[in-house]
Amino acid sequence: MTGYALATAEHPRGALSLELKSVNSRFLDLQFRVAEELRALEPLLRETITARVTRGKLDCRLSFAPGAAGVQALDSVALETLRRIAGEAQRAFPQAGPLRLGDVLHWPGVLAGSALDAEELRAAVDALAKRVVDELCAARLREGAKLAAILSGRVGEMRARLAEVTPLVPQANAAYQARLAERLREAVGTADDERIRAELAVFAVKTDVQEELQRLAAHVDEVARTLAKGGAAGKRLDFLAQELNREANTLASKAATQRIADCALELKLLIEQIREQVQNIE
């Protein structure tokens, strides 16, 4: 499921920023982009996210922007090291331009700041992560409600197709058996009722779709129940879509009339629409 959330939190030494982006995926795939000074907090972020999210490809970005209180002075040792390296590079590449002031100030370690308090920082990131995950889950929940409404509509259409095809089966089988009996008499050139009854019995077994219709109805009811229950249902609905498709295929292969075959095809189209949507549901 898709979703987006972004929040910032003020810290005595600067500002924390956490961004979460989620796109559809059958499994949970987490990608972290965390500032180097915050790398130790990645397990905390992972734990907070996986406690609430079980499906989707998530991109997590955590950054820290130091404030004025976070900088004390220039580090003389780092400056001297940079000056020496720059001099050696200048001698090796005389055509290169000198370092600019902005380059010097952005060089790692040049600006010396007071160390961040680990426990204080962890508490701040923990609170920020929970807030951002709440916002992400709320966005995903809104999308899930819309998808559930779409799936409920497909369930209603499937029930209508089943209600339409079920009464057709006995009459269609009886008519087809009558035509088959006539063809058998013409083919064998005899009125051997015993042989005809045996052939019709074999046909009846091969074309009996009552079990398939009952299983289709049961699976449709289970889809509706799962949607009504809510919660993480994507994998359950994916499994039910596979079972529905299997029964619809069998119904199509056993169809005794074109109308039943058409209904089976319509069911398969509705099932495919459901299957595509449940890939996006957690």
N, C-alpha and C positions, 0 to 999 in steps of 0.2 A: 504494500500500500504506500501511497505517496504522502508526504508531509514535510513541513518546514517549520523550524523554530530557531529563534535567535534571541539571546539575552546577554546583558552585560552586568557586571557587579563591580562596584567601587571597592578598592583595597587601599590600605594605608600607603602602599608603595606604588600604586598605579591602578589600572583597570583590567579586569578579566573579561574575556569575551568568549562565549561558547555558541557554536552554530551546529545544528543537526539538520541533515537533509536525508529524506527517505524516498526510495523508489521501489517499484515492484520487484519481488524476487521470491522464488519458491522456498528459499531457505534464508537463514539469518547470516548476513555478510557485513561485518563491521570494518570500516576503514578509518584509521585515526591519523590526524595531522595535528600534532601537539608541539607547542614551543619547547625548545630543548630544556629550558629551566623548569618546565612542568612535566617532563617525561615520566617522572616517578609517579604521577597521578593518573596515568593511563589505566592501570588496573581498577582504580576507583570508578572511572568513567565507564569502563566495560561492565563492571558489576551493576552499576546503576541502570544502564541501558538494558542489559539482558534480563533484569528483574521485571521489566515492563514490556519489552518487545521480543517477539519470538520469530518474526518473519519480515523479510525486506532487506534491501541493500542500503546500509546507513553510512553516511559520510559525516564524521565528527571532527570539528575544528576547534581547538582550544588555544587561545593566544593571550599574551600578557603585555600590556603597554605600560612601561614604567612612567611614573609621574615625577614631578619636580622633587618630591620628598624622597624618591628612591635613588637620587644621584647625589653623591657627596663631592667628588672631585675627580680630576684626571689622574689616572694611574701612571706614575712616573716610570715604573719599570716597563709597563706595556708600551708607553711612548718611546722609550729608549730602544726597545726591541724593534718596534715598527720603524724607527729612524734608521737603524742599522740595516734592516732588511731592504728598506727603500733605497738606501745608498748603494747596496750591492746590486739591486735590480737596475738602478740608474747606470751603473758602470757597465753592466752586461748589455743594456739596451739604451745607449746614449740618445737615440732618437725619441724615446718615450718621454711624455710630459711628467712633471712632478706631481706628487699627491696633492689633492685639494683638501681644504680644511674639512669639508663634509666627509671626504673619504676617511680622514683620520678619526673623526668623531664616531663614525660608524664601524670602525675596526673593532672586532671582538676584544673586550677586556680593557679598552682605553678609558671608558667611563666607568669609574669604580662606584658601586652602589652598596648600600648596606644589605646584608644577607636577608633573604626572605625567611620569615619564621615558618617552619615546615608545618606545624600543627595548625597555625592560623590560616595558612594558605590552603591546607587540605580541607578545613571546615568551610572556607569560602567556596572552593570548587565543588564540594559536596552539595551545598545548598543551591548553587547555581545549576549544577547538573540536574538535580531533582526538579527544579523549576522549568528548565528547558525540556526535559523529558515529558513533564506534565503537558506542556504546550504542544509538543509533537504528538502525543497520544490523543489529545483533544482534536487535533486536526485530522488524524487518522480515523478517529471515531466518527467524525462528521462524514468523511468519505465512506466509511463502512456502512453507515445508516443509509446512504444513497444507494450503495451497491446492494444492500439487503432488500431495499424496495424493488430494485430491478429484478433480483432473483425471485422475489415473491410473485412478481408479475409473470415470470416464466413458469413458476410452479402452477399458477392458476391456469395458464394456457395448456400445460401438460395434462392437468386434470380434465380440462374440457376435451382434449383429444382422446383420453382414455374413456371418458364417459360416452364419447361418440362411437368409438370402435368396439367397445365391449358388447353392445346389443347386436352388432353386425356379425359376430363370429358364429353363433349357432345357425343362423339362416344361411350364411355364406357356405359353411361346411356342408349343410344339408343339400344345397343346390349343387355344389361341386361334386358331392358324392353321387347325386342322381346322374349328372352328366358323365361321371367316370364309369358308373355302372352300365350306362348305355353303350359307352365306347368299348368296355370290356366284352359285352355281349356281341358287339359287332366284330371285335377282334378275334374272339375265340370261336365264334359261330355256334354258340350253344347257350342255352339258358340255365347252365349249371349254377344255381343260386349259391351253393356251398362255396364254390371257388370265388364267386363274385363277393360274397360276404367276407371271405378271408382277405381278398385284395383291399376291400373297403376298410377292414379293421386295421391293416397296415397303414393305409392312407390316413385314417383317423388319428393314429398315434403320431404320425409325422407332422400333422397339421394342427394338433391340439395346442392352442396358445393360451389357454386359461391360466396356466401356471405363470407364464411370462407376464400376462396382464396383472395378475395378483402381485407378483414381485415388483413390477413397475409401480403399481399403486402404493405398495409398502415403502419403496425407496423414495417416492415423491413425498409421502407423509413424513418420512425421516428428514428429508431436506427442509420441509416446513418447520418441523420441530426444532431442528438445529438452528435455523434462522431465528426462531422465536426465543430460543434459550440465550442467544448472544454469546459474547466472549470469543476466545480464539477458536475459530471454526473452519479455517481455510483448508487444513489438511483433511478434516472429516468430510467436508463438502467435496473436495477433490476425489476422495475415495468413492463417495456416493455417485458422483458424475460418471466414473468409470463403470460402476455397476449398472447404472441406468443405460449407458450406451451398450453394454453387453446384452441386456434384455431386449433393447430396441432392435439390435441387429438380429437376434433370434426371431423376434416377432416379424421382421421384414422377410426373413428367409422362409418362414412358415405360412406367410399370408396366402389365403385361399382366393382372395379377390383383389382387384386393383385398388379398391377403396381402402381395404385394410393395409395394403402395401403403402398407399399414399399417407395414411395416418402414421404408419411406422416411420416414414421418411420425415414427416413433420415433427414427430417426437425426437428424432435424431438431431434435427436442426436446433430445436429448443435445448436439447441436452448439450450440444456443442457450445451454444451461447452461454449456458450455465458454466460449463467447464472453463471457458475463457475468462469469465469473470472471477471464478473462485481462485484463480491463480494470483489474484490481487488482494485476497482477503487474508487477514492474519488469523 
